[in-house]
């Protein structure tokens, strides 16, 4: 999922839970998030528990017809934790008002702590005693929506960031600390490919790097328990959250917190220095208050201090972090980390440190990332990759990738990489490493997905086809209603003929596409590159045709919906007239029956009243049916259009790779990638900024401009501005109230 799927709905739930606590408990605003995070921990842990429970039960051994009970050990290799009944979220939801919910939640937390030694004393417990029983009921239900039940990935870390941003310590961000966007963590993991040994994050926050490393192991059919996690986190509350985040994914790690875990001054992990297989981190950017006298002789700084000002402070700690990451690695270790974009071209003493680092031959790759990837800041950044096991051929080279033009827009303020964009950037690294076959297999995967989407794109079922003709049926049924016939302004024959032709053309086009596509399906992973090129070109007409089919589908549904809307309008007008006449006759009948009228209804009036009631019932039923049909037709349109877009999308991914690397070998691509030598880096003042080397991509004439995508971006922008306007208007109103205006 995109990780951000449903995130806005989840965040609205979180804000609602905060409002509940603010209004109905004694908790201060900076105390809200811990008890809520505790319940989210239980909710997420229970979701993961249920996700693997059936598989575990199915594989349990049985003797003498008896299957043994589930144990904690059954969950250890399934990225989930074992939950006794009292710790299962449904148990808490089912509590009645006569139950003490705070005590039940505390028992749930203690039950988990008793099973997992690394969580002892880490889960929130006593905080719940300050929350009234009825408020806990509201809170539990608020945090039990379908969106959270189905949430996956490092949703725990993302929610932690949301609380930190909205109503926790804002100072953390001012100090340069940001939650690492999931797509950046995933790209780091995809490039490093951690599959064994020790993983260290000396600025681990809520533990997202560890979680994504475990996901990578799972995806490649390895057991995440083969990895050992170590982390530093100076904030003790965040340390607790990191341990909770690890536990909820069935992982264990040695995460140290508090003053002893301030990486600048101390190393709480004895013996870790120089032994780590993988370092992954997103350290605080541009910190300027590190005491130079305390770190001057630190063995973890092999290239020396990156400067010292008159106040005996290191003016910028970026190159302290870079050296920590380098020095913790063993002789074959690799590092991937996020760094401020200022660092790669910083001058003076920082440039000297960077020069020494480049001369080791261990700088592997640099990736430029555009702004708006962080949830709380719009700053651009770079990903650095170090490798102490670089092959000799690459010792004096660095791979420079400028990915600032690779992104997708999630909201007005948030960008990320799609899964395919991540794969494409990783594929460039594969070519750099000589892994040509993986590159070709990825292209074949995209072409296969193109065909799958094309095969599934249409044809609508007979039921859906009938619904598309609902306009036709409407007009026919209306003609059966005497009063409605007079309201029809024009015969429908021309519209019906247009609709019929549109349907026939649509089905003919799709059937033809399927038949052609079946003749050029790339199945084998060992397909020669020349044949892959041929097949990519063979799919090009399909992708172009799908663009026109999208317009056909929209036109078709617009015709059907237009006729339906006209029919509904006719029905509405007739219903109003018939209702009025029905009310008049019914009132006259009642008055006559009660002796209040000297003129009883005639037989003709009685028959007319009976006919009117039957007609009204028929028209109401028909209107409801038409409205339902319209919704189903619109749903079909959305599905068809999305499937047709996917045909084009996956073909575009294959084309993106093959057009830039036609020989499935690394080459310089203007504005995207360049393999540079140490000599070139030296001439550029030892700069490691990719944009300085790769150049600017030539401006392409976009003959296939996606107006719909552009309008979607504009709509996202407008929605974001409208939401901000509402927030600002509320703030202004409250300020005026405070002034007594």
C-alpha positions, 0 to 999 in steps of 0.5 A: 500500500502505498503506505499512505493509503487511507492515511488521511482517514486514519489521521482524522480518527487520531485527531478525533481521539485527541479531541476526546482526551483533551475534552474529557481527561486530565491529560495535558496536550503533550501527554495525549499521544502515549496512551493513544499510541499504546492502544494503536500498538494493541490494535496493530499487534492484533491485526498482525496476530490475526493475519498469521493465526490461520496459517499457524493453526493449519500447520500445527501438528496433531497427535491422536486426533488432538492438535496442540495449542498455539504458543508464543514460539509459533509467532516468532518467525511470522513477524507478529507477536503472540497475544493472550486473550486479555491482550486481544483488541476485540476483548477490550472492545467487548468490555461493558460499562460495568467493567474497569477498562483502564484495569483491562488495558493495563492487564493487556499490557502486562500480559504482553510484557510478561511474554516479551522481556525486551518490552518490560516497563516499556508499554504505557500502563498507569496513564490509563488510570487518568482517563474516565471509563466512558472516555476509554470506551469512545477511544477504543472504538475510535481507534478500531476502524477498518482503515487501522485494522487493514493498515500495513507497513510502518504505519506505527512510525507514521502515526508517531510522526503525526502525533509529534507534529500535531500536539507533541514536542515541536522542538524535535523538528526544529532540531532537524529531526524528521520522520523518515518517509517510507519510500526513502527507507524502502529505497535505502533498503532496496539498494543495500539489500540487508540479508544477514548480520547486524543492522545499526541505526544511531538515530533510530527514532521509532525504528522504521529502518528496522521494520523495512529491513525485516519486510525486505527479508520477508519479501525475499523468503528469508527469516527476519530473525537472522538480522540483529538490530541495534539503535540509539535514540536520545528521547526516552519516550521515543525509545519506548515507541521504537521498542513497541514498533519492533515488537508489533512486527515480531522483531527484537532489538537492542535500542538504547535511550536517554542521555547514554544514547546521545551518539555524539558523546557516548556509545552505549553498545559496547563492542559494536564499533567496527563490527556492523554489517549495515548502517541505515539512518536519518540523522538530524540535519545541520545540528550546530551545538555539539561540544567540540572538546568532548568529541575531538579525540573520538575514535569514531571520527577517522577523518577529524573534526569538520570544524570548530567555532570560537564557542568550541562548538562543531558548526555543523554535525552532518560530517560527524554523522557521516563518519559515525556511519563509516566507522561502525561498519566492518570491513565488508559493511555497507551504509545507506543514510539520509543527509541534508542536501547542503552536506554534499557540497559544503566547504572549508573543513567539511570539504576536507572530511569529504575529500578524505572519505572519497579517497577511501574509495568507499563512497558507492552512490549518491541520490538527489531527492527533491523537496516535499518527501518529508511529512513535516518539512519541504526540504530536499535531501540526498541519500548517501551509500557507502560500501567497504566491499566495492569491487576493484573496478569501482574503487575510484568511481561514484554512481551519481543519480539525480532523482529529483524528477522522479516522484508522484504527488500524494497530497499538495504537500507530500510526494513519494515514489511509487513502487515502480519508481523505486524499482526503476531507481534500484534497477539503475544500481543493478546495472552499476553492479553488473546485474543485467539479468535482474534489469531485463526481468524487471522490464519483462515483469512490466510487459507481463503486467501490461498484458494482464491489465489489458486482459482484465480491462474490459469487457463488462458482464451482460449485467453491466451491459444491461445497466449501460442501457438503463437510459433505453429501458427508462424511456420505454417504461416512461412511455407506459405511464400516460402522464409521463409521455407528455413531458418527453420533449424529443424522441430518444431514437438518435441518442439510443442509436449513438449509445448503441454504436458507442457500445459496439465500437467499445467491445470491438476495440477491446476484443481486437486488442486482446487477440493481438496482445495474446500473440506477443506475450513475454513469458520466459525470464531468459528472453533475449534483450532484442526480443524484449525490445520487440515486444515493448514496441509491439505493446506501444499501439495497445497503450496508445489505443487504451488512451482513446478507449478511456475517452470512449468509456467516459463518452459511453457512460456520459450518454447513458447517465445523461438519458438516465438523468433526463428520465429522473427529471421527468419522473421527479416532475411527474411525481410532484404533479401526481403527488399534488393531485393525489393529496387533493383527491385524498383530502377530498375523500377524507372530508367526504367520509367525515361528513365535512363535504357535501360533494362525495367523490365520483366513481371516476374520481375514485378510479383516478385516485387509485390509478394515481397511487399505483402510478406514484408507486411505480414511478418512485420504484423506477426512480430508485432503480435508475439512481441505483443503476447510475451508481453501478454504471459510474463504479464500472466506469471508474474500474474500467478507466483505472484498468486502462490507465494501468495498461499504459502505466506499466508499458511506460515503466518498461519504456522508461527503462529500455529507452534510457538503457537500451543495451541493459548496461549502465550508461550516462543519461543526461539529467538522470545518472552518471558514473563519475571518477575521483578525478572528476570529483576532485576537479569539482572541489570534491562535491558529491552533489549528483546534479553537478555531474549528470547535467540537465535533462533535455526538455521533451515535447510532451505529445501525450500530455495527460490532462486528466493527471494534470487536473488531478494535481490541480484538484489535490492542490485546491483541496489542500488549500481549501483545508488550510483555509478552513483551519486558518478561518477557525484560528482567526475566529478563535483569536477574535473571540480571545480579543473579545470581538 
